Amino acid sequence: MKEKIVILGAGESGIGTAILAKKQGFEVFVSDQGAIADSTKDNFDQLEIDWEENTHTISKMEGANYVMKSPGIPSNVPFMDVLRDLQIPIISEIEFASKYTDATLIGITGSNGKTTTAMLTHHILKSAGFDVGLAGNIGNSFAKEVAEKNHKYYVLEISSFQLDDIINFAPQIGVITNITSDHLDRYDYDFTQYLKSKLRINQNQTKRDFLLFNADDPELKNAIDQIDTEATLHGFGYSSQNMNITYMENDQVVIKTKKQKTMINTMDFTLKGRHNLLNAMAASTVADLLEVSKETIRESLSNFKGAPHRLEQVLKIQKINYINDSKATNINSVYFALESMNSQTVWIVGGVDKGNDYEALYPLVREKVKAIVCLGLDNQKIIESFQPIVDIIVETQSMKEAVLIAHKIAEKSENVLLSPACASFDLFENYEDRGNQFKQAVREL
């Protein structure tokens, strides 16, 4: 008798899981509470995959061996309780996909920097000649990659939501870039719950595996000190220098392990800012553990192009610099963005608040922000937070309007920075749509 899998959500991870499950001989049923794109339905029909949209039919889910839940569906909605009562194991896409590959897995999680770190790690390994794929929260879903490519190595960008539903998933090299308050709306506004979720990347690691972590992050370092793991722990950062540590010394990334000490010059590293050097330390350490030469690592750092929508230089118009940082959906990301501004800045901010506490930004906003342009349906919290320290705060309802107003306020040699600190779903499809609309509005000035 065929095993059966129910897939909740027909987005990237749902489609990938359906393709892989069908290939592995499962009976597949995809159920989406919303509408499914016509092209996706056509794809399912061609593969003879049963689907439904705009509803969840419990009777069609009974007797399933697994439920794969899209990371966008919260675990605490009543419908999930109904499935738990049926005692069907609820798993994430990365859990399902990892059952069907023998590849070496490099899992990268964290509140910020994981996209850049994943892209940079993939870039270094590819430059070194590895058969390596990039998947997870970036590019294709992991399941789709396993179904169609089956590389020998995978660099996976992994969210806390994907880690929440793992059972046996274990990367040979796990990386935690940092932990800051993010997505707290999904964790009952409890930072400890969110932190535990990120640490699940280590849950099934053994003594053959490695866990890299940002040793400069006090909350993370404290949590790592308390975990009981057989994996080799390796910190990276500016501060500590223990047995296994990667640190900066005179423009060199120094990677120190029990076996050796590797030094890599970062003078030509293309990305600027302290946070990007931390990302480079993490990626370089992964490559070093996989025995990539320091020459290849250095060369890769010097020709790497950063992630779209992450401090992306758009245009300079009338000597005003326009910067797209649409991927900055939390306070920590915005902190790094403002920190890297070297002149007065008109800051475009707003969207769906995820439990933000803006206090950490006050010193940087006082120093660098001349005006705030709010872009969201509900801007009250932003206005209340910054009214005492910023003279000009304007509310807008569209990207075009926001860019036009920012353009009028900014002067020569100043910046217009889109760095929203919030999710995008009130006015945009996603952060990419928001960033692309910003770039389009700037080009039309």
C-alpha positions as CSV (number, residue, x, y, z in Angstrom):
1,M,0.0,0.0,0.0
2,K,1.3,3.5,-0.9
3,E,2.4,5.9,1.8
4,K,0.3,9.1,1.8
5,I,1.5,12.6,2.4
6,V,-0.7,15.7,2.9
7,I,0.9,19.0,1.9
8,L,-0.5,22.1,3.4
9,G,0.2,25.1,1.2
10,A,1.0,25.3,-2.5
11,G,3.8,27.7,-2.4
12,E,7.5,27.0,-3.1
13,S,8.0,24.4,-0.4
14,G,4.6,22.8,-1.1
15,I,5.3,22.4,-4.8
16,G,8.8,21.0,-4.2
17,T,7.6,18.5,-1.6
18,A,4.8,17.4,-4.0
19,I,7.2,16.8,-6.8
20,L,9.7,14.8,-4.6
21,A,6.9,12.8,-2.9
22,K,5.4,11.8,-6.2
23,K,8.8,10.8,-7.4
24,Q,9.3,8.6,-4.3
25,G,5.9,6.8,-4.9
26,F,3.7,8.6,-2.4
27,E,0.0,9.2,-2.7
28,V,0.1,13.1,-2.6
29,F,-2.7,15.5,-1.6
30,V,-2.1,19.2,-1.6
31,S,-4.5,21.5,0.3
32,D,-4.3,25.3,0.4
33,Q,-6.6,27.6,2.5
34,G,-6.2,30.2,-0.3
35,A,-6.2,30.2,-4.1
36,I,-3.6,28.1,-6.0
37,A,-1.9,29.7,-9.0
38,D,-3.2,28.3,-12.4
39,S,0.3,27.3,-13.5
40,T,0.7,25.3,-10.2
41,K,-2.7,23.6,-10.7
42,D,-1.7,22.6,-14.3
43,N,1.6,21.2,-12.9
44,F,-0.2,19.2,-10.3
45,D,-2.7,17.8,-12.9
46,Q,0.2,16.8,-15.2
47,L,1.8,14.9,-12.3
48,E,-1.6,13.4,-11.3
49,I,-1.4,15.1,-7.9
50,D,-4.7,15.6,-6.1
51,W,-5.3,19.2,-4.8
52,E,-7.9,21.5,-3.3
53,E,-7.9,25.3,-2.9
54,N,-9.8,27.8,-0.6
55,T,-10.4,25.1,2.0
56,H,-9.0,22.2,4.1
57,T,-11.0,18.9,3.9
58,I,-10.1,16.9,7.0
59,S,-11.7,13.7,5.6
60,K,-9.2,13.7,2.7
61,M,-6.3,13.9,5.2
62,E,-7.2,11.0,7.4
63,G,-4.8,8.0,7.3
64,A,-1.9,10.1,6.0
65,N,1.7,9.1,7.0
66,Y,2.9,12.7,7.1
67,V,1.6,16.2,6.9
68,M,4.1,18.6,5.4
69,K,3.2,22.1,6.7
70,S,4.3,25.2,4.8
71,P,6.5,27.4,6.9
72,G,4.1,30.2,6.4
73,I,1.3,28.4,8.4
74,P,1.6,29.1,12.2
75,S,1.7,26.0,14.4
76,N,-1.0,27.4,16.8
77,V,-3.9,27.7,14.4
78,P,-6.9,25.6,15.4
79,F,-6.7,23.5,12.3
80,M,-3.3,22.2,13.3
81,D,-4.8,20.9,16.6
82,V,-7.3,18.9,14.6
83,L,-4.4,17.3,12.6
84,R,-2.5,16.6,15.8
85,D,-5.6,14.8,17.2
86,L,-5.4,12.5,14.2
87,Q,-1.9,11.7,15.3
88,I,-0.3,12.3,11.9
89,P,3.4,13.4,12.2
90,I,3.7,17.1,11.1
91,I,7.0,17.8,9.4
92,S,8.7,20.6,7.5
93,E,9.9,20.4,3.9
94,I,13.6,20.2,4.9
95,E,12.8,17.2,7.1
96,F,11.1,15.4,4.2
97,A,13.7,16.3,1.6
98,S,16.6,15.3,3.8
99,K,15.3,11.7,3.9
100,Y,16.1,11.3,0.2
101,T,19.6,12.7,-0.2
102,D,23.0,11.5,1.0
103,A,24.5,15.0,0.3
104,T,26.6,16.9,2.8
105,L,24.3,19.5,4.2
106,I,25.4,23.0,5.3
107,G,22.4,24.6,7.2
108,I,22.5,28.3,7.9
109,T,20.0,30.0,10.2
110,G,19.9,33.2,12.3
111,S,17.8,36.4,12.5
112,N,20.0,38.3,10.1
113,G,22.8,37.6,7.6
114,K,21.7,34.1,6.7
115,T,20.9,34.9,3.0
116,T,24.3,36.7,2.5
117,T,26.1,33.9,4.4
118,A,24.4,31.2,2.4
119,M,25.0,32.9,-1.0
120,L,28.7,33.6,-0.1
121,T,29.2,30.0,1.2
122,H,27.7,28.6,-2.1
123,H,29.8,31.0,-4.1
124,I,33.1,29.9,-2.5
125,L,32.3,26.2,-2.8
126,K,31.2,26.5,-6.4
127,S,34.4,28.5,-7.2
128,A,36.3,25.6,-5.6
129,G,34.7,23.1,-8.0
130,F,32.2,21.5,-5.6
131,D,29.0,20.0,-6.9
132,V,26.9,22.2,-4.7
133,G,23.3,23.5,-4.7
134,L,21.7,26.5,-2.9
135,A,18.2,26.0,-1.6
136,G,15.8,26.5,1.3
137,N,14.6,30.0,1.9
138,I,16.6,31.1,-1.1
139,G,16.3,29.9,-4.7
140,N,14.5,26.6,-5.2
141,S,12.9,24.6,-2.3
142,F,15.3,21.9,-0.9
143,A,12.8,19.2,-1.9
144,K,12.6,20.3,-5.5
145,E,16.4,20.4,-5.7
146,V,16.6,16.8,-4.3
147,A,14.0,15.6,-6.8
148,E,15.6,17.2,-9.8
149,K,19.3,17.8,-9.2
150,N,20.6,15.8,-6.3
151,H,23.9,17.6,-5.8
152,K,26.7,16.2,-3.5
153,Y,26.6,19.3,-1.3
154,Y,23.7,21.6,-0.4
155,V,23.9,25.1,1.3
156,L,20.5,25.6,2.9
157,E,19.2,28.9,4.2
158,I,16.8,27.8,7.0
159,S,14.2,29.7,8.9
160,S,13.1,29.1,12.4
161,F,9.6,28.0,11.0
162,Q,11.3,25.2,9.0
163,L,13.3,24.1,12.1
164,D,10.1,24.0,14.2
165,D,8.9,20.9,12.4
166,I,12.1,18.8,12.1
167,I,12.4,15.3,13.6
168,N,15.7,13.8,12.3
169,F,17.1,16.6,10.1
170,A,20.8,17.2,10.9
171,P,23.3,19.3,8.9
172,Q,26.9,18.2,8.9
173,I,27.8,21.9,9.3
174,G,25.3,24.1,11.1
175,V,25.7,27.9,11.2
176,I,23.8,30.4,13.5
177,T,24.6,33.9,12.3
178,N,23.0,35.7,15.3
179,I,19.7,35.8,17.3
180,T,17.7,39.0,17.7
181,S,14.0,39.6,18.4
182,D,12.2,38.6,15.1
183,H,9.0,36.9,14.3
184,L,8.0,37.1,17.9
185,D,4.4,37.2,16.8
186,R,4.8,33.5,15.9
187,Y,6.4,32.6,19.3
188,D,3.9,34.2,21.8
189,Y,6.2,37.2,22.0
190,D,8.6,35.0,23.9
191,F,12.2,35.5,22.9
192,T,13.3,32.2,24.7
193,Q,10.9,30.2,22.5
194,Y,12.3,31.8,19.3
195,L,15.9,31.1,20.5
196,K,15.1,27.5,21.2
197,S,13.7,27.2,17.7
198,K,16.9,28.4,16.1
199,L,19.0,26.0,18.3
200,R,17.1,23.1,16.8
201,I,19.6,23.2,14.0
202,N,21.9,21.4,16.4
203,Q,19.2,19.0,17.8
204,N,20.4,15.9,15.8
205,Q,24.0,16.7,15.2
206,T,26.6,14.1,16.2
207,K,30.3,14.1,17.0
208,R,31.2,14.1,13.3
209,D,29.3,17.5,12.8
210,F,30.1,21.1,13.4
211,L,28.1,24.0,14.8
212,L,29.4,27.5,13.9
213,F,28.0,30.4,15.9
214,N,28.4,34.1,16.3
215,A,30.5,34.4,19.5
216,D,29.9,38.2,19.6
217,D,26.2,37.7,20.2
218,P,25.8,37.5,24.0
219,E,22.3,35.8,24.0
220,L,23.5,33.2,21.5
221,K,26.8,32.5,23.1
222,N,25.1,32.1,26.5
223,A,22.6,29.6,25.0
224,I,25.4,27.7,23.2
225,D,27.3,27.4,26.5
226,Q,24.3,25.6,28.0
227,I,23.5,23.1,25.2
228,D,24.6,19.5,25.5
229,T,26.0,18.5,22.2
230,E,28.6,16.1,20.7
231,A,29.1,18.4,17.7
232,T,32.3,20.4,17.5
233,L,31.5,24.0,18.5
234,H,33.3,26.8,16.5
235,G,32.7,30.4,17.3
236,F,33.3,33.4,15.0
237,G,33.5,37.1,15.8
238,Y,35.7,39.9,16.8
239,S,36.0,39.2,20.5
240,S,36.9,35.8,21.8
241,Q,39.8,33.5,20.8
242,N,39.2,30.0,22.1
243,M,40.3,26.6,20.8
244,N,38.0,26.7,17.7
245,I,37.5,30.3,16.7
246,T,37.4,32.6,13.6
247,Y,38.3,36.2,14.3
248,M,39.6,39.4,12.7
249,E,43.2,40.5,13.0
250,N,44.7,43.4,10.8
251,D,42.2,42.9,7.9
252,Q,42.7,39.1,8.0
253,V,40.1,36.5,8.8
254,V,42.0,34.1,11.1
255,I,40.5,30.5,11.3
256,K,41.9,28.6,14.2
257,T,41.0,24.9,14.7
258,K,42.8,22.0,16.6
259,K,44.5,21.1,13.4
260,Q,45.6,24.4,11.9
261,K,45.5,28.2,11.6
262,T,44.4,29.7,8.3
263,M,44.7,33.4,7.5
264,I,42.7,35.1,4.7
265,N,43.1,38.7,3.6
266,T,39.8,40.6,3.4
267,M,41.2,43.9,1.9
268,D,39.4,43.2,-1.4
269,F,36.1,41.9,0.1
270,T,33.3,43.4,-2.0
271,L,30.8,43.9,0.8
272,K,31.2,46.6,3.4
273,G,30.3,46.8,7.1
274,R,31.0,44.9,10.3
275,H,28.0,42.6,9.8
276,N,29.2,41.5,6.4
277,L,32.7,40.7,7.8
278,L,30.9,38.4,10.3
279,N,29.1,36.7,7.3
280,A,32.4,36.4,5.6
281,M,34.0,34.8,8.7
282,A,31.1,32.2,8.8
283,A,31.3,31.3,5.1
284,S,35.1,31.2,5.2
285,T,35.1,28.8,8.1
286,V,32.6,26.5,6.4
287,A,34.9,26.4,3.3
288,D,38.0,25.9,5.5
289,L,36.3,22.9,7.3
290,L,35.6,21.5,3.8
291,E,39.4,22.0,2.9
292,V,38.9,24.7,0.4
293,S,42.2,26.6,-0.2
294,K,42.7,30.0,1.4
295,E,43.5,31.4,-2.1
296,T,40.1,30.3,-3.4
297,I,38.3,31.7,-0.4
298,R,40.1,35.1,-0.7
299,E,39.4,35.3,-4.4
300,S,35.7,34.4,-3.9
301,L,35.4,37.1,-1.3
302,S,36.8,39.6,-3.7
303,N,34.4,38.8,-6.6
304,F,31.2,38.1,-4.7
305,K,28.1,40.1,-5.5
306,G,25.7,40.6,-2.6
307,A,22.0,39.6,-2.2
308,P,19.4,41.6,-4.1
309,H,17.3,43.8,-1.8
310,R,20.0,43.8,0.9
311,L,21.7,47.3,1.0
312,E,21.5,47.3,-2.8
313,Q,22.8,50.5,-4.4
314,V,20.0,51.5,-6.9
315,L,20.9,54.8,-8.5
316,K,22.5,58.2,-7.7
317,I,20.2,61.0,-8.9
318,Q,21.2,64.7,-8.4
319,K,23.9,63.4,-6.1
320,I,21.3,61.7,-3.8
321,N,22.1,58.0,-3.2
322,Y,19.1,55.6,-3.3
323,I,19.5,52.3,-1.4
324,N,17.2,49.3,-1.5
325,D,17.3,47.3,1.8
326,S,13.8,45.8,1.4
327,K,15.0,42.5,2.9
328,A,15.5,44.3,6.3
329,T,12.3,43.1,7.9
330,N,13.5,43.4,11.5
331,I,15.2,45.9,13.9
332,N,18.6,44.3,13.8
333,S,18.8,44.5,10.0
334,V,17.8,48.1,10.0
335,Y,20.5,48.8,12.7
336,F,23.2,47.4,10.4
337,A,21.8,49.5,7.5
338,L,21.7,52.8,9.4
339,E,25.1,52.0,10.9
340,S,26.6,51.8,7.4
341,M,25.1,55.2,6.3
342,N,27.9,57.8,6.1
343,S,25.7,60.9,5.6
344,Q,22.2,62.2,6.5
345,T,19.5,59.8,5.5
346,V,15.8,59.9,4.6
347,W,14.5,56.6,5.9
348,I,11.5,54.8,4.4
349,V,10.1,52.5,7.0
350,G,6.9,50.5,7.8
351,G,4.7,47.6,7.0
352,V,3.4,44.8,9.1
353,D,4.9,45.1,12.6
354,K,6.2,41.8,14.0
355,G,6.5,43.0,17.6
356,N,9.2,45.6,17.1
357,D,10.9,47.5,19.9
358,Y,12.4,50.5,18.2
359,E,14.4,51.7,21.2
360,A,17.7,50.1,20.0
361,L,17.6,52.4,16.9
362,Y,17.2,55.7,18.8
363,P,21.0,56.6,18.9
364,L,21.5,55.9,15.2
365,V,18.3,57.6,14.2
366,R,19.3,60.7,16.2
367,E,22.7,60.8,14.5
368,K,21.8,59.9,10.9
369,V,18.1,60.2,10.1
370,K,16.9,63.7,8.9
371,A,13.3,62.5,8.0
372,I,11.1,59.4,8.2
373,V,8.7,58.4,5.4
374,C,6.2,55.9,6.7
375,L,5.0,53.3,4.2
376,G,2.3,51.0,5.8
377,L,-1.4,50.8,6.5
378,D,-0.7,51.3,10.3
379,N,2.1,53.7,11.1
380,Q,1.1,54.6,14.7
381,K,3.8,52.7,16.5
382,I,6.6,54.2,14.3
383,I,5.2,57.7,14.7
384,E,5.0,57.4,18.5
385,S,8.5,55.9,18.7
386,F,10.3,58.5,16.7
387,Q,8.3,61.7,16.9
388,P,10.4,62.9,19.9
389,I,13.6,62.6,18.0
390,V,12.9,63.2,14.3
391,D,11.5,66.6,13.1
392,I,10.0,65.4,9.8
393,I,7.7,62.3,9.7
394,V,5.4,61.8,6.7
395,E,2.8,59.1,6.1
396,T,2.4,57.6,2.6
397,Q,0.2,54.8,1.1
398,S,2.2,53.8,-1.9
399,M,5.8,53.2,-2.9
400,K,5.7,55.8,-5.7
401,E,4.4,58.5,-3.2
402,A,7.1,57.5,-0.6
403,V,9.9,57.8,-3.1
404,L,8.6,61.1,-4.5
405,I,8.4,62.6,-1.0
406,A,11.8,61.2,0.0
407,H,13.3,62.7,-3.2
408,K,11.9,66.2,-2.2
409,I,13.3,66.0,1.3
410,A,16.8,64.7,0.5
411,E,19.6,67.0,-0.5
412,K,22.9,66.5,-2.3
413,S,25.2,63.9,-0.9
414,E,22.4,62.5,1.3
415,N,20.8,59.0,1.2
416,V,17.3,57.7,0.6
417,L,17.1,54.3,2.3
418,L,14.3,51.8,2.1
419,S,14.8,49.7,5.2
420,P,11.3,48.8,6.4
421,A,11.9,46.9,9.7
422,C,8.6,45.2,9.0
423,A,7.0,42.5,6.9
424,S,5.6,43.6,3.5
425,F,2.2,41.9,3.3
426,D,0.0,45.0,3.9
427,L,0.8,46.7,0.6
428,F,3.1,44.2,-1.3
429,E,3.2,40.6,-2.2
430,N,6.6,40.1,-0.5
431,Y,9.9,41.9,0.2
432,E,11.0,41.3,-3.4
433,D,7.9,43.0,-4.8
434,R,8.5,45.9,-2.3
435,G,12.1,46.2,-3.3
436,N,11.3,46.0,-7.0
437,Q,8.6,48.7,-6.7
438,F,11.2,50.9,-4.9
439,K,13.7,50.5,-7.7
440,Q,11.1,51.2,-10.4
441,A,9.9,54.3,-8.5
442,V,13.5,55.6,-8.3
443,R,14.1,55.0,-12.0
444,E,11.0,57.0,-12.8
445,L,12.1,60.1,-10.9
